Amino acid sequence: MNKMTEKLIKDMDENRKAKFNMVTMIIGFAIMLMGALCLFIKSISVEYVDKQGFPHENFSLIPMDYLFALAGLIVIITGEIIYLHHKH
């Protein structure tokens, strides 16, 4: 194989790794955005206590926010680690 063919193959592999890293970052940020959306919905939802004393609120959105944020962070960090590992 000549040097030009080897360089083209290496560049294509680098482009594939960079695209994978970009897609991983976009997915991670989308997951984190879903968590922020849960927090936004929680903040604008109506909360009240009825006549019997039962509260009506969307409390389950708060743990979902934290889970989405953590999952997005894990996806981003894992993608970066894999990208940096394959780059070297």
CNS distance restraints for C-alpha pairs under 8 A (distance, minus, plus):
assign (resid   1 and name CA) (resid   5 and name CA) 6.53 0.50 0.50
assign (resid   1 and name CA) (resid   6 and name CA) 6.95 0.50 0.50
assign (resid   2 and name CA) (resid   6 and name CA) 6.58 0.50 0.50
assign (resid   3 and name CA) (resid   7 and name CA) 6.13 0.50 0.50
assign (resid   4 and name CA) (resid   8 and name CA) 6.21 0.50 0.50
assign (resid   5 and name CA) (resid   9 and name CA) 6.23 0.50 0.50
assign (resid   6 and name CA) (resid  10 and name CA) 6.15 0.50 0.50
assign (resid   7 and name CA) (resid  11 and name CA) 6.05 0.50 0.50
assign (resid   8 and name CA) (resid  12 and name CA) 6.10 0.50 0.50
assign (resid   9 and name CA) (resid  13 and name CA) 6.27 0.50 0.50
assign (resid  10 and name CA) (resid  14 and name CA) 6.25 0.50 0.50
assign (resid  11 and name CA) (resid  15 and name CA) 6.13 0.50 0.50
assign (resid  12 and name CA) (resid  16 and name CA) 6.19 0.50 0.50
assign (resid  13 and name CA) (resid  17 and name CA) 6.28 0.50 0.50
assign (resid  14 and name CA) (resid  18 and name CA) 6.15 0.50 0.50
assign (resid  14 and name CA) (resid  87 and name CA) 7.81 0.50 0.50
assign (resid  15 and name CA) (resid  19 and name CA) 6.12 0.50 0.50
assign (resid  16 and name CA) (resid  20 and name CA) 6.19 0.50 0.50
assign (resid  17 and name CA) (resid  21 and name CA) 6.17 0.50 0.50
assign (resid  17 and name CA) (resid  83 and name CA) 6.67 0.50 0.50
assign (resid  17 and name CA) (resid  86 and name CA) 7.95 0.50 0.50
assign (resid  18 and name CA) (resid  22 and name CA) 6.20 0.50 0.50
assign (resid  18 and name CA) (resid  83 and name CA) 7.66 0.50 0.50
assign (resid  19 and name CA) (resid  23 and name CA) 6.13 0.50 0.50
assign (resid  20 and name CA) (resid  24 and name CA) 6.08 0.50 0.50
assign (resid  21 and name CA) (resid  25 and name CA) 6.19 0.50 0.50
assign (resid  21 and name CA) (resid  79 and name CA) 6.11 0.50 0.50
assign (resid  21 and name CA) (resid  80 and name CA) 6.81 0.50 0.50
assign (resid  21 and name CA) (resid  83 and name CA) 6.27 0.50 0.50
assign (resid  22 and name CA) (resid  26 and name CA) 6.22 0.50 0.50
assign (resid  23 and name CA) (resid  27 and name CA) 6.16 0.50 0.50
assign (resid  24 and name CA) (resid  28 and name CA) 6.13 0.50 0.50
assign (resid  24 and name CA) (resid  75 and name CA) 6.88 0.50 0.50
assign (resid  24 and name CA) (resid  76 and name CA) 6.40 0.50 0.50
assign (resid  24 and name CA) (resid  79 and name CA) 5.84 0.50 0.50
assign (resid  25 and name CA) (resid  29 and name CA) 6.14 0.50 0.50
assign (resid  25 and name CA) (resid  75 and name CA) 7.59 0.50 0.50
assign (resid  25 and name CA) (resid  76 and name CA) 5.45 0.50 0.50
assign (resid  25 and name CA) (resid  79 and name CA) 7.24 0.50 0.50
assign (resid  26 and name CA) (resid  30 and name CA) 6.04 0.50 0.50
assign (resid  27 and name CA) (resid  31 and name CA) 6.23 0.50 0.50
assign (resid  27 and name CA) (resid  72 and name CA) 7.54 0.50 0.50
assign (resid  27 and name CA) (resid  75 and name CA) 7.63 0.50 0.50
assign (resid  28 and name CA) (resid  32 and name CA) 6.30 0.50 0.50
assign (resid  28 and name CA) (resid  71 and name CA) 7.57 0.50 0.50
assign (resid  28 and name CA) (resid  72 and name CA) 4.21 0.50 0.50
assign (resid  28 and name CA) (resid  73 and name CA) 6.48 0.50 0.50
assign (resid  28 and name CA) (resid  74 and name CA) 7.80 0.50 0.50
assign (resid  28 and name CA) (resid  75 and name CA) 5.29 0.50 0.50
assign (resid  28 and name CA) (resid  76 and name CA) 5.24 0.50 0.50
assign (resid  29 and name CA) (resid  33 and name CA) 5.99 0.50 0.50
assign (resid  29 and name CA) (resid  72 and name CA) 6.17 0.50 0.50
assign (resid  29 and name CA) (resid  76 and name CA) 7.75 0.50 0.50
assign (resid  30 and name CA) (resid  34 and name CA) 6.30 0.50 0.50
assign (resid  30 and name CA) (resid  72 and name CA) 7.52 0.50 0.50
assign (resid  31 and name CA) (resid  35 and name CA) 6.61 0.50 0.50
assign (resid  31 and name CA) (resid  68 and name CA) 5.80 0.50 0.50
assign (resid  31 and name CA) (resid  69 and name CA) 6.97 0.50 0.50
assign (resid  31 and name CA) (resid  71 and name CA) 7.07 0.50 0.50
assign (resid  31 and name CA) (resid  72 and name CA) 5.04 0.50 0.50
assign (resid  32 and name CA) (resid  36 and name CA) 6.42 0.50 0.50
assign (resid  32 and name CA) (resid  68 and name CA) 5.57 0.50 0.50
assign (resid  32 and name CA) (resid  69 and name CA) 4.69 0.50 0.50
assign (resid  32 and name CA) (resid  70 and name CA) 7.81 0.50 0.50
assign (resid  32 and name CA) (resid  71 and name CA) 7.55 0.50 0.50
assign (resid  32 and name CA) (resid  72 and name CA) 5.03 0.50 0.50
assign (resid  32 and name CA) (resid  73 and name CA) 7.46 0.50 0.50
assign (resid  33 and name CA) (resid  37 and name CA) 6.10 0.50 0.50
assign (resid  33 and name CA) (resid  69 and name CA) 7.97 0.50 0.50
assign (resid  34 and name CA) (resid  38 and name CA) 6.30 0.50 0.50
assign (resid  34 and name CA) (resid  65 and name CA) 7.60 0.50 0.50
assign (resid  34 and name CA) (resid  68 and name CA) 6.66 0.50 0.50
assign (resid  35 and name CA) (resid  39 and name CA) 6.47 0.50 0.50
assign (resid  35 and name CA) (resid  64 and name CA) 6.65 0.50 0.50
assign (resid  35 and name CA) (resid  65 and name CA) 4.06 0.50 0.50
assign (resid  35 and name CA) (resid  66 and name CA) 6.79 0.50 0.50
assign (resid  35 and name CA) (resid  67 and name CA) 7.45 0.50 0.50
assign (resid  35 and name CA) (resid  68 and name CA) 4.79 0.50 0.50
assign (resid  35 and name CA) (resid  69 and name CA) 5.68 0.50 0.50
assign (resid  36 and name CA) (resid  40 and name CA) 6.17 0.50 0.50
assign (resid  36 and name CA) (resid  65 and name CA) 6.38 0.50 0.50
assign (resid  36 and name CA) (resid  69 and name CA) 7.90 0.50 0.50
assign (resid  37 and name CA) (resid  41 and name CA) 6.11 0.50 0.50
assign (resid  37 and name CA) (resid  65 and name CA) 7.93 0.50 0.50
assign (resid  38 and name CA) (resid  42 and name CA) 6.16 0.50 0.50
assign (resid  38 and name CA) (resid  61 and name CA) 5.51 0.50 0.50
assign (resid  38 and name CA) (resid  62 and name CA) 7.19 0.50 0.50
assign (resid  38 and name CA) (resid  64 and name CA) 7.02 0.50 0.50
assign (resid  38 and name CA) (resid  65 and name CA) 5.66 0.50 0.50
assign (resid  39 and name CA) (resid  43 and name CA) 6.20 0.50 0.50
assign (resid  39 and name CA) (resid  61 and name CA) 6.53 0.50 0.50
assign (resid  39 and name CA) (resid  62 and name CA) 6.35 0.50 0.50
assign (resid  39 and name CA) (resid  65 and name CA) 6.05 0.50 0.50
assign (resid  40 and name CA) (resid  44 and name CA) 6.39 0.50 0.50
assign (resid  41 and name CA) (resid  45 and name CA) 5.97 0.50 0.50
assign (resid  41 and name CA) (resid  61 and name CA) 7.93 0.50 0.50
assign (resid  42 and name CA) (resid  58 and name CA) 6.13 0.50 0.50
assign (resid  42 and name CA) (resid  59 and name CA) 7.39 0.50 0.50
assign (resid  42 and name CA) (resid  61 and name CA) 6.22 0.50 0.50
assign (resid  42 and name CA) (resid  62 and name CA) 7.41 0.50 0.50
assign (resid  45 and name CA) (resid  57 and name CA) 7.57 0.50 0.50
assign (resid  45 and name CA) (resid  58 and name CA) 7.37 0.50 0.50
assign (resid  46 and name CA) (resid  57 and name CA) 7.00 0.50 0.50
assign (resid  47 and name CA) (resid  55 and name CA) 7.32 0.50 0.50
assign (resid  47 and name CA) (resid  56 and name CA) 5.54 0.50 0.50
assign (resid  47 and name CA) (resid  57 and name CA) 4.78 0.50 0.50
assign (resid  47 and name CA) (resid  58 and name CA) 7.74 0.50 0.50
assign (resid  48 and name CA) (resid  55 and name CA) 5.80 0.50 0.50
assign (resid  48 and name CA) (resid  56 and name CA) 5.41 0.50 0.50
assign (resid  48 and name CA) (resid  57 and name CA) 6.94 0.50 0.50
assign (resid  49 and name CA) (resid  53 and name CA) 5.60 0.50 0.50
assign (resid  49 and name CA) (resid  54 and name CA) 5.38 0.50 0.50
assign (resid  49 and name CA) (resid  55 and name CA) 4.25 0.50 0.50
assign (resid  49 and name CA) (resid  56 and name CA) 5.99 0.50 0.50
assign (resid  50 and name CA) (resid  54 and name CA) 5.56 0.50 0.50
assign (resid  50 and name CA) (resid  55 and name CA) 6.52 0.50 0.50
assign (resid  50 and name CA) (resid  56 and name CA) 7.51 0.50 0.50
assign (resid  59 and name CA) (resid  63 and name CA) 7.93 0.50 0.50
assign (resid  60 and name CA) (resid  64 and name CA) 6.52 0.50 0.50
assign (resid  61 and name CA) (resid  65 and name CA) 6.06 0.50 0.50
assign (resid  62 and name CA) (resid  66 and name CA) 6.60 0.50 0.50
assign (resid  63 and name CA) (resid  67 and name CA) 6.16 0.50 0.50
assign (resid  64 and name CA) (resid  68 and name CA) 6.04 0.50 0.50
assign (resid  65 and name CA) (resid  69 and name CA) 6.13 0.50 0.50
assign (resid  66 and name CA) (resid  70 and name CA) 6.05 0.50 0.50
assign (resid  67 and name CA) (resid  71 and name CA) 5.98 0.50 0.50
assign (resid  68 and name CA) (resid  72 and name CA) 6.00 0.50 0.50
assign (resid  69 and name CA) (resid  73 and name CA) 6.14 0.50 0.50
assign (resid  70 and name CA) (resid  74 and name CA) 6.13 0.50 0.50
assign (resid  71 and name CA) (resid  75 and name CA) 6.20 0.50 0.50
assign (resid  72 and name CA) (resid  76 and name CA) 6.21 0.50 0.50
assign (resid  73 and name CA) (resid  77 and name CA) 6.05 0.50 0.50
assign (resid  74 and name CA) (resid  78 and name CA) 5.87 0.50 0.50
assign (resid  75 and name CA) (resid  79 and name CA) 6.00 0.50 0.50
assign (resid  76 and name CA) (resid  80 and name CA) 6.19 0.50 0.50
assign (resid  77 and name CA) (resid  81 and name CA) 6.15 0.50 0.50
assign (resid  78 and name CA) (resid  82 and name CA) 6.18 0.50 0.50
assign (resid  79 and name CA) (resid  83 and name CA) 6.07 0.50 0.50
assign (resid  80 and name CA) (resid  84 and name CA) 6.02 0.50 0.50
assign (resid  81 and name CA) (resid  85 and name CA) 5.96 0.50 0.50
assign (resid  82 and name CA) (resid  86 and name CA) 6.16 0.50 0.50
assign (resid  83 and name CA) (resid  87 and name CA) 6.03 0.50 0.50
assign (resid  84 and name CA) (resid  88 and name CA) 6.53 0.50 0.50
